[in-house]
Amino acid sequence: MDKFRDECGVFGIFGHPEAARLTYLGLYALQHRGQESCGIVSSDGALLRSE
């Protein structure tokens, strides 16, 4: 595969106590630009949580 098949918005934050909320707001700001999907995964250093 030479390129991605899907189009998506990517937004990330590392080391901020409100990283999940800020990532949500960042993805919200990127909406309606042709993305086909999005998701958020957050971690406390031990567990991964996805919604």
mmCIF entry with sequence, helices, sheets and N, C-alpha, C, O atoms, coordinates in Angstrom:
data_MODEL
# 
_entry.id   MODEL 
# 
_entity.id                         1 
_entity.type                       polymer 
_entity.pdbx_number_of_molecules   1 
# 
_entity_poly.entity_id                      1 
_entity_poly.type                           'polypeptide(L)' 
_entity_poly.nstd_linkage                   no 
_entity_poly.nstd_monomer                   no 
_entity_poly.pdbx_seq_one_letter_code       MDKFRDECGVFGIFGHPEAARLTYLGLYALQHRGQESCGIVSSDGALLRSE 
_entity_poly.pdbx_seq_one_letter_code_can   MDKFRDECGVFGIFGHPEAARLTYLGLYALQHRGQESCGIVSSDGALLRSE 
_entity_poly.pdbx_strand_id                 A 
# 
loop_
_entity_poly_seq.entity_id 
_entity_poly_seq.num 
_entity_poly_seq.mon_id 
_entity_poly_seq.hetero 
1 1  MET n 
1 2  ASP n 
1 3  LYS n 
1 4  PHE n 
1 5  ARG n 
1 6  ASP n 
1 7  GLU n 
1 8  CYS n 
1 9  GLY n 
1 10 VAL n 
1 11 PHE n 
1 12 GLY n 
1 13 ILE n 
1 14 PHE n 
1 15 GLY n 
1 16 HIS n 
1 17 PRO n 
1 18 GLU n 
1 19 ALA n 
1 20 ALA n 
1 21 ARG n 
1 22 LEU n 
1 23 THR n 
1 24 TYR n 
1 25 LEU n 
1 26 GLY n 
1 27 LEU n 
1 28 TYR n 
1 29 ALA n 
1 30 LEU n 
1 31 GLN n 
1 32 HIS n 
1 33 ARG n 
1 34 GLY n 
1 35 GLN n 
1 36 GLU n 
1 37 SER n 
1 38 CYS n 
1 39 GLY n 
1 40 ILE n 
1 41 VAL n 
1 42 SER n 
1 43 SER n 
1 44 ASP n 
1 45 GLY n 
1 46 ALA n 
1 47 LEU n 
1 48 LEU n 
1 49 ARG n 
1 50 SER n 
1 51 GLU n 
# 
_struct_asym.id          A 
_struct_asym.entity_id   1 
# 
_struct_conf.conf_type_id            HELX_P 
_struct_conf.id                      HELX_P1 
_struct_conf.pdbx_PDB_helix_id       AA1 
_struct_conf.beg_label_comp_id       ALA 
_struct_conf.beg_label_asym_id       A 
_struct_conf.beg_label_seq_id        19 
_struct_conf.pdbx_beg_PDB_ins_code   ? 
_struct_conf.end_label_comp_id       LEU 
_struct_conf.end_label_asym_id       A 
_struct_conf.end_label_seq_id        30 
_struct_conf.pdbx_end_PDB_ins_code   ? 
_struct_conf.beg_auth_comp_id        ALA 
_struct_conf.beg_auth_asym_id        A 
_struct_conf.beg_auth_seq_id         19 
_struct_conf.end_auth_comp_id        LEU 
_struct_conf.end_auth_asym_id        A 
_struct_conf.end_auth_seq_id         30 
_struct_conf.pdbx_PDB_helix_class    1 
_struct_conf.details                 ? 
_struct_conf.pdbx_PDB_helix_length   12 
# 
_struct_conf_type.id          HELX_P 
_struct_conf_type.criteria    ? 
_struct_conf_type.reference   ? 
# 
_struct_sheet.id               AA1 
_struct_sheet.type             ? 
_struct_sheet.number_strands   2 
_struct_sheet.details          ? 
# 
_struct_sheet_order.sheet_id     AA1 
_struct_sheet_order.range_id_1   1 
_struct_sheet_order.range_id_2   2 
_struct_sheet_order.offset       ? 
_struct_sheet_order.sense        anti-parallel 
# 
loop_
_struct_sheet_range.sheet_id 
_struct_sheet_range.id 
_struct_sheet_range.beg_label_comp_id 
_struct_sheet_range.beg_label_asym_id 
_struct_sheet_range.beg_label_seq_id 
_struct_sheet_range.pdbx_beg_PDB_ins_code 
_struct_sheet_range.end_label_comp_id 
_struct_sheet_range.end_label_asym_id 
_struct_sheet_range.end_label_seq_id 
_struct_sheet_range.pdbx_end_PDB_ins_code 
_struct_sheet_range.beg_auth_comp_id 
_struct_sheet_range.beg_auth_asym_id 
_struct_sheet_range.beg_auth_seq_id 
_struct_sheet_range.end_auth_comp_id 
_struct_sheet_range.end_auth_asym_id 
_struct_sheet_range.end_auth_seq_id 
AA1 1 VAL A 41 ? SER A 43 ? VAL A 41 SER A 43 
AA1 2 LEU A 48 ? SER A 50 ? LEU A 48 SER A 50 
# 
loop_
_atom_site.group_PDB 
_atom_site.id 
_atom_site.type_symbol 
_atom_site.label_atom_id 
_atom_site.label_alt_id 
_atom_site.label_comp_id 
_atom_site.label_asym_id 
_atom_site.label_entity_id 
_atom_site.label_seq_id 
_atom_site.pdbx_PDB_ins_code 
_atom_site.Cartn_x 
_atom_site.Cartn_y 
_atom_site.Cartn_z 
_atom_site.occupancy 
_atom_site.B_iso_or_equiv 
_atom_site.pdbx_formal_charge 
_atom_site.auth_seq_id 
_atom_site.auth_comp_id 
_atom_site.auth_asym_id 
_atom_site.auth_atom_id 
_atom_site.pdbx_PDB_model_num 
ATOM 1   N N  . MET A 1 1  ? 0.847   -1.168 0.000  1.00 0.00 ? 1  MET A N  1 
ATOM 2   C CA . MET A 1 1  ? 0.000   0.000  0.000  1.00 0.00 ? 1  MET A CA 1 
ATOM 3   C C  . MET A 1 1  ? 0.894   1.232  0.000  1.00 0.00 ? 1  MET A C  1 
ATOM 4   O O  . MET A 1 1  ? 1.746   1.387  0.875  1.00 0.00 ? 1  MET A O  1 
ATOM 5   N N  . ASP A 1 2  ? 0.702   2.094  -0.964 1.00 0.00 ? 2  ASP A N  1 
ATOM 6   C CA . ASP A 1 2  ? 1.499   3.312  -1.076 1.00 0.00 ? 2  ASP A CA 1 
ATOM 7   C C  . ASP A 1 2  ? 0.892   4.509  -0.369 1.00 0.00 ? 2  ASP A C  1 
ATOM 8   O O  . ASP A 1 2  ? 1.584   5.491  -0.103 1.00 0.00 ? 2  ASP A O  1 
ATOM 9   N N  . LYS A 1 3  ? -0.400  4.436  -0.062 1.00 0.00 ? 3  LYS A N  1 
ATOM 10  C CA . LYS A 1 3  ? -1.055  5.561  0.604  1.00 0.00 ? 3  LYS A CA 1 
ATOM 11  C C  . LYS A 1 3  ? -2.224  5.046  1.434  1.00 0.00 ? 3  LYS A C  1 
ATOM 12  O O  . LYS A 1 3  ? -2.641  3.897  1.295  1.00 0.00 ? 3  LYS A O  1 
ATOM 13  N N  . PHE A 1 4  ? -2.744  5.908  2.294  1.00 0.00 ? 4  PHE A N  1 
ATOM 14  C CA . PHE A 1 4  ? -3.899  5.553  3.100  1.00 0.00 ? 4  PHE A CA 1 
ATOM 15  C C  . PHE A 1 4  ? -5.123  5.395  2.206  1.00 0.00 ? 4  PHE A C  1 
ATOM 16  O O  . PHE A 1 4  ? -5.272  6.123  1.225  1.00 0.00 ? 4  PHE A O  1 
ATOM 17  N N  . ARG A 1 5  ? -5.996  4.456  2.537  1.00 0.00 ? 5  ARG A N  1 
ATOM 18  C CA . ARG A 1 5  ? -7.222  4.266  1.771  1.00 0.00 ? 5  ARG A CA 1 
ATOM 19  C C  . ARG A 1 5  ? -8.361  5.120  2.317  1.00 0.00 ? 5  ARG A C  1 
ATOM 20  O O  . ARG A 1 5  ? -9.261  5.494  1.565  1.00 0.00 ? 5  ARG A O  1 
ATOM 21  N N  . ASP A 1 6  ? -8.341  5.428  3.584  1.00 0.00 ? 6  ASP A N  1 
ATOM 22  C CA . ASP A 1 6  ? -9.395  6.218  4.208  1.00 0.00 ? 6  ASP A CA 1 
ATOM 23  C C  . ASP A 1 6  ? -8.881  7.616  4.487  1.00 0.00 ? 6  ASP A C  1 
ATOM 24  O O  . ASP A 1 6  ? -7.676  7.837  4.612  1.00 0.00 ? 6  ASP A O  1 
ATOM 25  N N  . GLU A 1 7  ? -9.798  8.545  4.582  1.00 0.00 ? 7  GLU A N  1 
ATOM 26  C CA . GLU A 1 7  ? -9.437  9.911  4.947  1.00 0.00 ? 7  GLU A CA 1 
ATOM 27  C C  . GLU A 1 7  ? -9.974  10.176 6.346  1.00 0.00 ? 7  GLU A C  1 
ATOM 28  O O  . GLU A 1 7  ? -11.129 9.870  6.644  1.00 0.00 ? 7  GLU A O  1 
ATOM 29  N N  . CYS A 1 8  ? -9.144  10.737 7.190  1.00 0.00 ? 8  CYS A N  1 
ATOM 30  C CA . CYS A 1 8  ? -9.585  11.019 8.550  1.00 0.00 ? 8  CYS A CA 1 
ATOM 31  C C  . CYS A 1 8  ? -8.837  12.227 9.086  1.00 0.00 ? 8  CYS A C  1 
ATOM 32  O O  . CYS A 1 8  ? -7.743  12.554 8.627  1.00 0.00 ? 8  CYS A O  1 
ATOM 33  N N  . GLY A 1 9  ? -9.441  12.881 10.059 1.00 0.00 ? 9  GLY A N  1 
ATOM 34  C CA . GLY A 1 9  ? -8.770  13.977 10.748 1.00 0.00 ? 9  GLY A CA 1 
ATOM 35  C C  . GLY A 1 9  ? -7.948  13.403 11.893 1.00 0.00 ? 9  GLY A C  1 
ATOM 36  O O  . GLY A 1 9  ? -8.406  12.494 12.584 1.00 0.00 ? 9  GLY A O  1 
ATOM 37  N N  . VAL A 1 10 ? -6.776  13.905 12.098 1.00 0.00 ? 10 VAL A N  1 
ATOM 38  C CA . VAL A 1 10 ? -5.911  13.431 13.174 1.00 0.00 ? 10 VAL A CA 1 
ATOM 39  C C  . VAL A 1 10 ? -5.579  14.603 14.071 1.00 0.00 ? 10 VAL A C  1 
ATOM 40  O O  . VAL A 1 10 ? -5.195  15.677 13.607 1.00 0.00 ? 10 VAL A O  1 
ATOM 41  N N  . PHE A 1 11 ? -5.735  14.377 15.363 1.00 0.00 ? 11 PHE A N  1 
ATOM 42  C CA . PHE A 1 11 ? -5.456  15.413 16.346 1.00 0.00 ? 11 PHE A CA 1 
ATOM 43  C C  . PHE A 1 11 ? -4.955  14.702 17.585 1.00 0.00 ? 11 PHE A C  1 
ATOM 44  O O  . PHE A 1 11 ? -5.572  13.729 18.017 1.00 0.00 ? 11 PHE A O  1 
ATOM 45  N N  . GLY A 1 12 ? -3.867  15.149 18.167 1.00 0.00 ? 12 GLY A N  1 
ATOM 46  C CA . GLY A 1 12 ? -3.330  14.483 19.347 1.00 0.00 ? 12 GLY A CA 1 
ATOM 47  C C  . GLY A 1 12 ? -2.774  15.447 20.371 1.00 0.00 ? 12 GLY A C  1 
ATOM 48  O O  . GLY A 1 12 ? -2.280  16.524 20.039 1.00 0.00 ? 12 GLY A O  1 
ATOM 49  N N  . ILE A 1 13 ? -2.866  15.038 21.620 1.00 0.00 ? 13 ILE A N  1 
ATOM 50  C CA . ILE A 1 13 ? -2.310  15.801 22.743 1.00 0.00 ? 13 ILE A CA 1 
ATOM 51  C C  . ILE A 1 13 ? -1.657  14.792 23.672 1.00 0.00 ? 13 ILE A C  1 
ATOM 52  O O  . ILE A 1 13 ? -2.199  13.712 23.905 1.00 0.00 ? 13 ILE A O  1 
ATOM 53  N N  . PHE A 1 14 ? -0.503  15.140 24.197 1.00 0.00 ? 14 PHE A N  1 
ATOM 54  C CA . PHE A 1 14 ? 0.221   14.247 25.098 1.00 0.00 ? 14 PHE A CA 1 
ATOM 55  C C  . PHE A 1 14 ? 0.543   14.972 26.391 1.00 0.00 ? 14 PHE A C  1 
ATOM 56  O O  . PHE A 1 14 ? 1.005   16.113 26.370 1.00 0.00 ? 14 PHE A O  1 
ATOM 57  N N  . GLY A 1 15 ? 0.301   14.316 27.512 1.00 0.00 ? 15 GLY A N  1 
ATOM 58  C CA . GLY A 1 15 ? 0.738   14.828 28.803 1.00 0.00 ? 15 GLY A CA 1 
ATOM 59  C C  . GLY A 1 15 ? -0.095  15.951 29.391 1.00 0.00 ? 15 GLY A C  1 
ATOM 60  O O  . GLY A 1 15 ? 0.375   16.653 30.287 1.00 0.00 ? 15 GLY A O  1 
ATOM 61  N N  . HIS A 1 16 ? -1.301  16.140 28.922 1.00 0.00 ? 16 HIS A N  1 
ATOM 62  C CA . HIS A 1 16 ? -2.174  17.183 29.472 1.00 0.00 ? 16 HIS A CA 1 
ATOM 63  C C  . HIS A 1 16 ? -3.284  16.494 30.263 1.00 0.00 ? 16 HIS A C  1 
ATOM 64  O O  . HIS A 1 16 ? -3.834  15.501 29.788 1.00 0.00 ? 16 HIS A O  1 
ATOM 65  N N  . PRO A 1 17 ? -3.631  16.985 31.448 1.00 0.00 ? 17 PRO A N  1 
ATOM 66  C CA . PRO A 1 17 ? -4.659  16.315 32.251 1.00 0.00 ? 17 PRO A CA 1 
ATOM 67  C C  . PRO A 1 17 ? -6.033  16.257 31.576 1.00 0.00 ? 17 PRO A C  1 
ATOM 68  O O  . PRO A 1 17 ? -6.837  15.389 31.915 1.00 0.00 ? 17 PRO A O  1 
ATOM 69  N N  . GLU A 1 18 ? -6.316  17.141 30.649 1.00 0.00 ? 18 GLU A N  1 
ATOM 70  C CA . GLU A 1 18 ? -7.599  17.137 29.944 1.00 0.00 ? 18 GLU A CA 1 
ATOM 71  C C  . GLU A 1 18 ? -7.410  16.769 28.471 1.00 0.00 ? 18 GLU A C  1 
ATOM 72  O O  . GLU A 1 18 ? -8.117  17.281 27.603 1.00 0.00 ? 18 GLU A O  1 
ATOM 73  N N  . ALA A 1 19 ? -6.457  15.884 28.195 1.00 0.00 ? 19 ALA A N  1 
ATOM 74  C CA . ALA A 1 19 ? -6.117  15.532 26.810 1.00 0.00 ? 19 ALA A CA 1 
ATOM 75  C C  . ALA A 1 19 ? -7.310  14.967 26.046 1.00 0.00 ? 19 ALA A C  1 
ATOM 76  O O  . ALA A 1 19 ? -7.516  15.330 24.888 1.00 0.00 ? 19 ALA A O  1 
ATOM 77  N N  . ALA A 1 20 ? -8.099  14.090 26.660 1.00 0.00 ? 20 ALA A N  1 
ATOM 78  C CA . ALA A 1 20 ? -9.233  13.491 25.950 1.00 0.00 ? 20 ALA A CA 1 
ATOM 79  C C  . ALA A 1 20 ? -10.252 14.557 25.559 1.00 0.00 ? 20 ALA A C  1 
ATOM 80  O O  . ALA A 1 20 ? -10.740 14.553 24.429 1.00 0.00 ? 20 ALA A O  1 
ATOM 81  N N  . ARG A 1 21 ? -10.580 15.461 26.465 1.00 0.00 ? 21 ARG A N  1 
ATOM 82  C CA . ARG A 1 21 ? -11.558 16.515 26.175 1.00 0.00 ? 21 ARG A CA 1 
ATOM 83  C C  . ARG A 1 21 ? -11.034 17.462 25.099 1.00 0.00 ? 21 ARG A C  1 
ATOM 84  O O  . ARG A 1 21 ? -11.773 17.840 24.190 1.00 0.00 ? 21 ARG A O  1 
ATOM 85  N N  . LEU A 1 22 ? -9.770  17.843 25.201 1.00 0.00 ? 22 LEU A N  1 
ATOM 86  C CA . LEU A 1 22 ? -9.187  18.743 24.209 1.00 0.00 ? 22 LEU A CA 1 
ATOM 87  C C  . LEU A 1 22 ? -9.087  18.082 22.831 1.00 0.00 ? 22 LEU A C  1 
ATOM 88  O O  . LEU A 1 22 ? -9.246  18.749 21.809 1.00 0.00 ? 22 LEU A O  1 
ATOM 89  N N  . THR A 1 23 ? -8.826  16.785 22.804 1.00 0.00 ? 23 THR A N  1 
ATOM 90  C CA . THR A 1 23 ? -8.796  16.062 21.537 1.00 0.00 ? 23 THR A CA 1 
ATOM 91  C C  . THR A 1 23 ? -10.183 16.030 20.910 1.00 0.00 ? 23 THR A C  1 
ATOM 92  O O  . THR A 1 23 ? -10.326 16.198 19.699 1.00 0.00 ? 23 THR A O  1 
ATOM 93  N N  . TYR A 1 24 ? -11.211 15.812 21.738 1.00 0.00 ? 24 TYR A N  1 
ATOM 94  C CA . TYR A 1 24 ? -12.592 15.867 21.238 1.00 0.00 ? 24 TYR A CA 1 
ATOM 95  C C  . TYR A 1 24 ? -12.866 17.220 20.589 1.00 0.00 ? 24 TYR A C  1 
ATOM 96  O O  . TYR A 1 24 ? -13.402 17.284 19.482 1.00 0.00 ? 24 TYR A O  1 
ATOM 97  N N  . LEU A 1 25 ? -12.503 18.288 21.268 1.00 0.00 ? 25 LEU A N  1 
ATOM 98  C CA . LEU A 1 25 ? -12.740 19.628 20.723 1.00 0.00 ? 25 LEU A CA 1 
ATOM 99  C C  . LEU A 1 25 ? -11.952 19.848 19.430 1.00 0.00 ? 25 LEU A C  1 
ATOM 100 O O  . LEU A 1 25 ? -12.453 20.476 18.497 1.00 0.00 ? 25 LEU A O  1 
ATOM 101 N N  . GLY A 1 26 ? -10.728 19.336 19.374 1.00 0.00 ? 26 GLY A N  1 
ATOM 102 C CA . GLY A 1 26 ? -9.923  19.456 18.162 1.00 0.00 ? 26 GLY A CA 1 
ATOM 103 C C  . GLY A 1 26 ? -10.538 18.706 16.993 1.00 0.00 ? 26 GLY A C  1 
ATOM 104 O O  . GLY A 1 26 ? -10.575 19.222 15.876 1.00 0.00 ? 26 GLY A O  1 
ATOM 105 N N  . LEU A 1 27 ? -11.027 17.480 17.241 1.00 0.00 ? 27 LEU A N  1 
ATOM 106 C CA . LEU A 1 27 ? -11.679 16.716 16.179 1.00 0.00 ? 27 LEU A CA 1 
ATOM 107 C C  . LEU A 1 27 ? -12.981 17.379 15.754 1.00 0.00 ? 27 LEU A C  1 
ATOM 108 O O  . LEU A 1 27 ? -13.332 17.364 14.574 1.00 0.00 ? 27 LEU A O  1 
ATOM 109 N N  . TYR A 1 28 ? -13.694 17.958 16.704 1.00 0.00 ? 28 TYR A N  1 
ATOM 110 C CA . TYR A 1 28 ? -14.927 18.684 16.382 1.00 0.00 ? 28 TYR A CA 1 
ATOM 111 C C  . TYR A 1 28 ? -14.620 19.849 15.438 1.00 0.00 ? 28 TYR A C  1 
ATOM 112 O O  . TYR A 1 28 ? -15.370 20.113 14.497 1.00 0.00 ? 28 TYR A O  1 
ATOM 113 N N  . ALA A 1 29 ? -13.520 20.533 15.700 1.00 0.00 ? 29 ALA A N  1 
ATOM 114 C CA . ALA A 1 29 ? -13.125 21.659 14.852 1.00 0.00 ? 29 ALA A CA 1 
ATOM 115 C C  . ALA A 1 29 ? -12.723 21.197 13.446 1.00 0.00 ? 29 ALA A C  1 
ATOM 116 O O  . ALA A 1 29 ? -12.836 21.967 12.492 1.00 0.00 ? 29 ALA A O  1 
ATOM 117 N N  . LEU A 1 30 ? -12.257 19.953 13.307 1.00 0.00 ? 30 LEU A N  1 
ATOM 118 C CA . LEU A 1 30 ? -11.842 19.420 12.009 1.00 0.00 ? 30 LEU A CA 1 
ATOM 119 C C  . LEU A 1 30 ? -12.987 18.808 11.207 1.00 0.00 ? 30 LEU A C  1 
ATOM 120 O O  . LEU A 1 30 ? -12.786 18.423 10.055 1.00 0.00 ? 30 LEU A O  1 
ATOM 121 N N  . GLN A 1 31 ? -14.171 18.710 11.784 1.00 0.00 ? 31 GLN A N  1 
ATOM 122 C CA . GLN A 1 31 ? -15.268 17.998 11.114 1.00 0.00 ? 31 GLN A CA 1 
ATOM 123 C C  . GLN A 1 31 ? -15.647 18.644 9.782  1.00 0.00 ? 31 GLN A C  1 
ATOM 124 O O  . GLN A 1 31 ? -15.338 19.805 9.517  1.00 0.00 ? 31 GLN A O  1 
ATOM 125 N N  . HIS A 1 32 ? -16.317 17.861 8.969  1.00 0.00 ? 32 HIS A N  1 
ATOM 126 C CA . HIS A 1 32 ? -16.828 18.301 7.663  1.00 0.00 ? 32 HIS A CA 1 
ATOM 127 C C  . HIS A 1 32 ? -15.715 18.646 6.676  1.00 0.00 ? 32 HIS A C  1 
ATOM 128 O O  . HIS A 1 32 ? -15.884 19.529 5.835  1.00 0.00 ? 32 HIS A O  1 
ATOM 129 N N  . ARG A 1 33 ? -14.588 17.961 6.772  1.00 0.00 ? 33 ARG A N  1 
ATOM 130 C CA . ARG A 1 33 ? -13.509 18.174 5.810  1.00 0.00 ? 33 ARG A CA 1 
ATOM 131 C C  . ARG A 1 33 ? -13.266 16.904 4.989  1.00 0.00 ? 33 ARG A C  1 
ATOM 132 O O  . ARG A 1 33 ? -12.165 16.699 4.477  1.00 0.00 ? 33 ARG A O  1 
ATOM 133 N N  . GLY A 1 34 ? -14.282 16.057 4.865  1.00 0.00 ? 34 GLY A N  1 
ATOM 134 C CA . GLY A 1 34 ? -14.174 14.859 4.047  1.00 0.00 ? 34 GLY A CA 1 
ATOM 135 C C  . GLY A 1 34 ? -13.717 13.617 4.791  1.00 0.00 ? 34 GLY A C  1 
ATOM 136 O O  . GLY A 1 34 ? -13.475 12.586 4.163  1.00 0.00 ? 34 GLY A O  1 
ATOM 137 N N  . GLN A 1 35 ? -13.591 13.682 6.106  1.00 0.00 ? 35 GLN A N  1 
ATOM 138 C CA . GLN A 1 35 ? -13.169 12.515 6.860  1.00 0.00 ? 35 GLN A CA 1 
ATOM 139 C C  . GLN A 1 35 ? -14.249 11.441 6.812  1.00 0.00 ? 35 GLN A C  1 
ATOM 140 O O  . GLN A 1 35 ? -15.441 11.739 6.735  1.00 0.00 ? 35 GLN A O  1 
ATOM 141 N N  . GLU A 1 36 ? -13.812 10.199 6.859  1.00 0.00 ? 36 GLU A N  1 
ATOM 142 C CA . GLU A 1 36 ? -14.743 9.084  6.857  1.00 0.00 ? 36 GLU A CA 1 
ATOM 143 C C  . GLU A 1 36 ? -14.958 8.518  8.249  1.00 0.00 ? 36 GLU A C  1 
ATOM 144 O O  . GLU A 1 36 ? -15.940 7.810  8.471  1.00 0.00 ? 36 GLU A O  1 
ATOM 145 N N  . SER A 1 37 ? -14.077 8.805  9.187  1.00 0.00 ? 37 SER A N  1 
ATOM 146 C CA . SER A 1 37 ? -14.232 8.267  10.534 1.00 0.00 ? 37 SER A CA 1 
ATOM 147 C C  . SER A 1 37 ? -13.326 9.013  11.500 1.00 0.00 ? 37 SER A C  1 
ATOM 148 O O  . SER A 1 37 ? -12.442 9.768  11.094 1.00 0.00 ? 37 SER A O  1 
ATOM 149 N N  . CYS A 1 38 ? -13.565 8.786  12.779 1.00 0.00 ? 38 CYS A N  1 
ATOM 150 C CA . CYS A 1 38 ? -12.677 9.324  13.807 1.00 0.00 ? 38 CYS A CA 1 
ATOM 151 C C  . CYS A 1 38 ? -12.855 8.500  15.070 1.00 0.00 ? 38 CYS A C  1 
ATOM 152 O O  . CYS A 1 38 ? -13.798 7.715  15.170 1.00 0.00 ? 38 CYS A O  1 
ATOM 153 N N  . GLY A 1 39 ? -11.984 8.666  16.011 1.00 0.00 ? 39 GLY A N  1 
ATOM 154 C CA . GLY A 1 39 ? -12.071 7.976  17.285 1.00 0.00 ? 39 GLY A CA 1 
ATOM 155 C C  . GLY A 1 39 ? -11.113 8.598  18.273 1.00 0.00 ? 39 GLY A C  1 
ATOM 156 O O  . GLY A 1 39 ? -10.199 9.333  17.899 1.00 0.00 ? 39 GLY A O  1 
ATOM 157 N N  . ILE A 1 40 ? -11.333 8.293  19.542 1.00 0.00 ? 40 ILE A N  1 
ATOM 158 C CA . ILE A 1 40 ? -10.470 8.807  20.597 1.00 0.00 ? 40 ILE A CA 1 
ATOM 159 C C  . ILE A 1 40 ? -10.059 7.638  21.479 1.00 0.00 ? 40 ILE A C  1 
ATOM 160 O O  . ILE A 1 40 ? -10.897 6.830  21.879 1.00 0.00 ? 40 ILE A O  1 
ATOM 161 N N  . VAL A 1 41 ? -8.786  7.551  21.779 1.00 0.00 ? 41 VAL A N  1 
ATOM 162 C CA . VAL A 1 41 ? -8.268  6.606  22.763 1.00 0.00 ? 41 VAL A CA 1 
ATOM 163 C C  . VAL A 1 41 ? -7.466  7.413  23.758 1.00 0.00 ? 41 VAL A C  1 
ATOM 164 O O  . VAL A 1 41 ? -6.602  8.202  23.375 1.00 0.00 ? 41 VAL A O  1 
ATOM 165 N N  . SER A 1 42 ? -7.750  7.218  25.045 1.00 0.00 ? 42 SER A N  1 
ATOM 166 C CA . SER A 1 42 ? -6.985  7.908  26.083 1.00 0.00 ? 42 SER A CA 1 
ATOM 167 C C  . SER A 1 42 ? -6.352  6.867  26.994 1.00 0.00 ? 42 SER A C  1 
ATOM 168 O O  . SER A 1 42 ? -6.819  5.731  27.077 1.00 0.00 ? 42 SER A O  1 
ATOM 169 N N  . SER A 1 43 ? -5.290  7.264  27.673 1.00 0.00 ? 43 SER A N  1 
ATOM 170 C CA . SER A 1 43 ? -4.564  6.349  28.547 1.00 0.00 ? 43 SER A CA 1 
ATOM 171 C C  . SER A 1 43 ? -4.125  7.069  29.802 1.00 0.00 ? 43 SER A C  1 
ATOM 172 O O  . SER A 1 43 ? -3.782  8.251  29.775 1.00 0.00 ? 43 SER A O  1 
ATOM 173 N N  . ASP A 1 44 ? -4.141  6.335  30.903 1.00 0.00 ? 44 ASP A N  1 
ATOM 174 C CA . ASP A 1 44 ? -3.607  6.868  32.154 1.00 0.00 ? 44 ASP A CA 1 
ATOM 175 C C  . ASP A 1 44 ? -2.197  6.347  32.407 1.00 0.00 ? 44 ASP A C  1 
ATOM 176 O O  . ASP A 1 44 ? -1.660  6.496  33.505 1.00 0.00 ? 44 ASP A O  1 
ATOM 177 N N  . GLY A 1 45 ? -1.610  5.745  31.400 1.00 0.00 ? 45 GLY A N  1 
ATOM 178 C CA . GLY A 1 45 ? -0.278  5.171  31.526 1.00 0.00 ? 45 GLY A CA 1 
ATOM 179 C C  . GLY A 1 45 ? -0.307  3.671  31.739 1.00 0.00 ? 45 GLY A C  1 
ATOM 180 O O  . GLY A 1 45 ? 0.697   2.990  31.525 1.00 0.00 ? 45 GLY A O  1 
ATOM 181 N N  . ALA A 1 46 ? -1.465  3.144  32.163 1.00 0.00 ? 46 ALA A N  1 
ATOM 182 C CA . ALA A 1 46 ? -1.601  1.713  32.388 1.00 0.00 ? 46 ALA A CA 1 
ATOM 183 C C  . ALA A 1 46 ? -2.703  1.111  31.519 1.00 0.00 ? 46 ALA A C  1 
ATOM 184 O O  . ALA A 1 46 ? -2.543  0.017  30.978 1.00 0.00 ? 46 ALA A O  1 
ATOM 185 N N  . LEU A 1 47 ? -3.810  1.817  31.388 1.00 0.00 ? 47 LEU A N  1 
ATOM 186 C CA . LEU A 1 47 ? -4.960  1.318  30.641 1.00 0.00 ? 47 LEU A CA 1 
ATOM 187 C C  . LEU A 1 47 ? -5.276  2.227  29.460 1.00 0.00 ? 47 LEU A C  1 
ATOM 188 O O  . LEU A 1 47 ? -5.079  3.441  29.524 1.00 0.00 ? 47 LEU A O  1 
ATOM 189 N N  . LEU A 1 48 ? -5.769  1.622  28.383 1.00 0.00 ? 48 LEU A N  1 
ATOM 190 C CA . LEU A 1 48 ? -6.272  2.381  27.237 1.00 0.00 ? 48 LEU A CA 1 
ATOM 191 C C  . LEU A 1 48 ? -7.793  2.376  27.309 1.00 0.00 ? 48 LEU A C  1 
ATOM 192 O O  . LEU A 1 48 ? -8.402  1.344  27.587 1.00 0.00 ? 48 LEU A O  1 
ATOM 193 N N  . ARG A 1 49 ? -8.398  3.516  27.060 1.00 0.00 ? 49 ARG A N  1 
ATOM 194 C CA . ARG A 1 49 ? -9.858  3.622  27.075 1.00 0.00 ? 49 ARG A CA 1 
ATOM 195 C C  . ARG A 1 49 ? -10.309 4.220  25.749 1.00 0.00 ? 49 ARG A C  1 
ATOM 196 O O  . ARG A 1 49 ? -9.807  5.264  25.331 1.00 0.00 ? 49 ARG A O  1 
ATOM 197 N N  . SER A 1 50 ? -11.253 3.559  25.090 1.00 0.00 ? 50 SER A N  1 
ATOM 198 C CA . SER A 1 50 ? -11.785 4.083  23.827 1.00 0.00 ? 50 SER A CA 1 
ATOM 199 C C  . SER A 1 50 ? -13.294 4.220  23.936 1.00 0.00 ? 50 SER A C  1 
ATOM 200 O O  . SER A 1 50 ? -13.959 3.429  24.605 1.00 0.00 ? 50 SER A O  1 
ATOM 201 N N  . GLU A 1 51 ? -13.814 5.224  23.278 1.00 0.00 ? 51 GLU A N  1 
ATOM 202 C CA . GLU A 1 51 ? -15.261 5.491  23.276 1.00 0.00 ? 51 GLU A CA 1 
ATOM 203 C C  . GLU A 1 51 ? -15.723 5.615  21.852 1.00 0.00 ? 51 GLU A C  1 
ATOM 204 O O  . GLU A 1 51 ? -16.908 5.841  21.604 1.00 0.00 ? 51 GLU A O  1 
# 
